[in-house]
């Protein structure tokens, strides 16, 4: 506990108080104006990522994770690019090559190239990192959703790393979860601020990068990051696949994610969280259990696969009934 408390507490306090004062001082801030994919009606500051990044940076004084310098620098570089995007609105053509470059450098320096994975697999891994990098951007559309996923998902990494005896990885992932909790204090409905690209992009990248790092260190299988962030991965993945099968532009803003459809069907943001937070919690417990008891991996994946198929089908039926009426 003495090793965990300083970085985790520092990350939370710095994240919370920086965002508190930014909102209180009301300095010029980038605003998230309602558009065709929004679920909110008024402009909201998109600065939550600043608190998150400051909290992580401050925690490094205590955490000092070995072997993660390159990974953290790549996340910082993406954060700088994304901060420009929050202010200037960069096109996908500008952003995406940087995302691929960061993902490629991550995979190339991960140690997974040393005969562990064939080159086609490494290319697929790079694509997966780019997908995860943009995952939070796809799903950061409802109050409290991204903050809850940050606390839950990175707490899974921290718990699994701690059970595996890796204090370095446990401290830094625990600090990320704590910084997310600081942001969540202002993002819980009704949200006073949003994450913004400056937070969403590095968070998605870190979810992928630290998931690979735990795999490289032998702490867990690739299934653990997928299960830890499954509420985001499943929603975004199925939604993207459906749009592609219909021949729609995958890069166009929309409100067709499952969580968006629930809100459009009349669910409040709080009601959405009442449904999603327990899902995140049980998924997190299952993921940590799977890391500690790998013999349960196939069983857990099968159970969760069935649950997600049922849940998505339930939303689809309700949505079709709404449209038909």
Buried (B, 14 or more C-beta within 10 A) or exposed (E): EEBBEBBBBBBBBBBBBBBBEBBEEEEEBBBBEEEEBBBBEEEBBBBBBBBBBBBBBBBBEBBEBEEBEEBBEBBBBBBEBBBBBBEEEBEEEEBBEBBBBBBBBBBEEBEBEEEEBEEEEBEEBBEBBBBBBBBBBBBBBBBBBBBBBBBBBBBBBBBBBBBBEBBBBBBBBBBBBBBBBBBBBBBBBEBBBBBBBBBBBBBBBBBBBBBBBBBBBEBBBEBBBBBBBBBBBBBBBBBBEEBEEEEEEEEEEBBBBBBBBBBEEEBBBEEBBEEBBEBBBEBBEBBBBBBEEEEBBEEBBEEBEEBBEEBBEEBBEEBEEEEEE
